[in-house]
Amino acid sequence: MAFNSLADFLRMGQHGFYVWMSYGLSYGIIFSMVLLTLKRQDSWLRQQTQLQRREK
């Protein structure tokens, strides 16, 4: 699909709002999942460190 201008590309043939909203929502969900995973990993590592300190 060829576009004559950047504005045509952004409009995506009158479907631009839905297309870009879908991209935004998808990237938002993926970004949130990455942040939550990193947060849980940090929490788990802190918990494991505390458990090791208690065992000594």
Backbone bond lengths (Angstrom), bond angles and torsions (degrees), N, CA, C in turn:
res aa  C-N    CA-C-N  psi(-1)  N-CA   C-N-CA  omega(-1)  CA-C   N-CA-C  phi
1 M - - - 1.443 - - 1.520 108.38 -
2 A 1.291 117.26 120.26 1.469 122.38 -178.63 1.526 110.02 -100.70
3 F 1.305 115.29 142.45 1.454 121.33 179.18 1.518 108.97 -118.63
4 N 1.323 116.54 142.66 1.452 121.44 -178.40 1.524 113.05 -82.39
5 S 1.320 117.36 -22.63 1.462 120.32 -179.17 1.527 109.52 -152.03
6 L 1.304 114.52 169.88 1.464 120.20 177.33 1.520 110.37 -64.48
7 A 1.316 116.93 -37.26 1.466 120.49 179.03 1.529 110.68 -62.55
8 D 1.330 117.19 -40.78 1.467 120.51 176.66 1.530 111.02 -63.61
9 F 1.320 115.29 -39.61 1.457 119.75 178.63 1.527 110.68 -62.64
10 L 1.333 116.55 -44.89 1.463 120.35 -179.27 1.518 112.24 -67.77
11 R 1.327 117.87 -32.08 1.469 121.10 178.71 1.525 111.89 -76.54
12 M 1.314 117.28 -25.97 1.466 122.63 179.24 1.531 112.12 49.57
13 G 1.300 116.61 46.44 1.463 120.19 177.73 1.519 112.39 62.43
14 Q 1.297 118.24 47.37 1.466 125.49 179.26 1.532 113.46 72.26
15 H 1.316 118.03 6.20 1.467 121.40 179.01 1.523 111.38 -112.86
16 G 1.313 116.98 9.07 1.459 121.95 -174.68 1.518 113.75 -57.19
17 F 1.333 117.42 -42.10 1.460 120.10 -178.65 1.517 110.38 -58.15
18 Y 1.302 118.03 -45.93 1.465 122.00 -177.99 1.528 111.67 -70.76
19 V 1.325 115.48 -39.05 1.469 119.72 179.92 1.525 110.12 -64.37
20 W 1.333 116.70 -51.17 1.462 119.83 -176.71 1.522 111.89 -71.48
21 M 1.322 117.47 -31.33 1.463 120.19 175.55 1.529 109.83 -66.10
22 S 1.308 116.95 -38.66 1.469 120.92 177.74 1.525 111.10 -64.54
23 Y 1.330 116.15 -44.20 1.466 119.52 176.91 1.522 110.52 -61.70
24 G 1.317 117.13 -46.54 1.456 120.91 -179.06 1.518 112.24 -61.36
25 L 1.319 115.94 -44.63 1.464 120.35 179.34 1.524 111.28 -64.17
26 S 1.317 116.39 -42.56 1.468 120.24 179.27 1.519 111.32 -62.77
27 Y 1.330 116.92 -48.02 1.464 119.62 179.33 1.525 111.04 -64.94
28 G 1.318 117.51 -36.47 1.460 120.84 177.34 1.515 112.22 -62.51
29 I 1.318 116.54 -43.26 1.465 121.23 179.10 1.524 110.75 -65.99
30 I 1.322 116.89 -44.84 1.468 120.20 179.46 1.522 110.58 -63.31
31 F 1.333 117.38 -43.25 1.463 121.61 178.50 1.532 110.51 -61.18
32 S 1.323 116.57 -43.11 1.469 120.86 178.67 1.522 111.30 -63.03
33 M 1.317 116.32 -41.19 1.463 119.93 179.45 1.529 111.07 -64.01
34 V 1.318 117.42 -39.99 1.461 120.92 178.17 1.523 110.06 -64.57
35 L 1.336 117.17 -45.42 1.466 120.14 179.56 1.526 111.70 -62.51
36 L 1.324 117.28 -43.92 1.461 120.33 179.24 1.524 111.58 -63.78
37 T 1.316 116.73 -38.98 1.465 120.79 178.46 1.520 110.54 -63.61
38 L 1.332 116.86 -44.82 1.462 120.23 179.01 1.525 111.17 -64.52
39 K 1.319 116.95 -39.22 1.463 120.80 178.57 1.524 110.98 -64.60
40 R 1.316 117.03 -43.85 1.465 120.90 178.98 1.518 111.41 -66.50
41 Q 1.324 116.77 -37.09 1.456 120.40 178.30 1.521 109.85 -64.35
42 D 1.325 117.43 -43.66 1.458 121.23 178.30 1.523 110.61 -61.57
43 S 1.320 116.03 -43.05 1.464 120.57 179.03 1.524 110.54 -62.97
44 W 1.313 117.00 -43.43 1.461 121.35 -179.86 1.534 110.67 -64.01
45 L 1.341 116.65 -42.53 1.461 119.76 179.82 1.525 111.36 -64.16
46 R 1.330 117.31 -39.67 1.463 120.47 177.60 1.531 110.61 -64.63
47 Q 1.316 116.16 -40.41 1.463 120.65 179.39 1.532 110.22 -63.87
48 Q 1.313 116.77 -43.03 1.462 120.41 179.62 1.523 111.09 -65.16
49 T 1.329 116.89 -38.39 1.468 120.87 177.97 1.519 110.15 -63.55
50 Q 1.322 117.14 -42.72 1.457 120.53 178.58 1.521 111.48 -64.18
51 L 1.326 116.86 -40.39 1.463 119.96 178.00 1.515 111.92 -63.54
52 Q 1.329 116.96 -39.87 1.466 120.26 178.76 1.516 110.94 -66.21
53 R 1.321 117.50 -37.66 1.461 120.26 179.29 1.524 111.18 -66.78
54 R 1.313 117.62 -35.59 1.456 121.63 179.08 1.527 111.79 -68.30
55 E 1.333 116.69 -33.34 1.457 120.52 -177.80 1.519 112.41 -73.30
56 K 1.296 118.53 -21.74 1.472 121.11 -177.27 1.482 112.65 -78.23
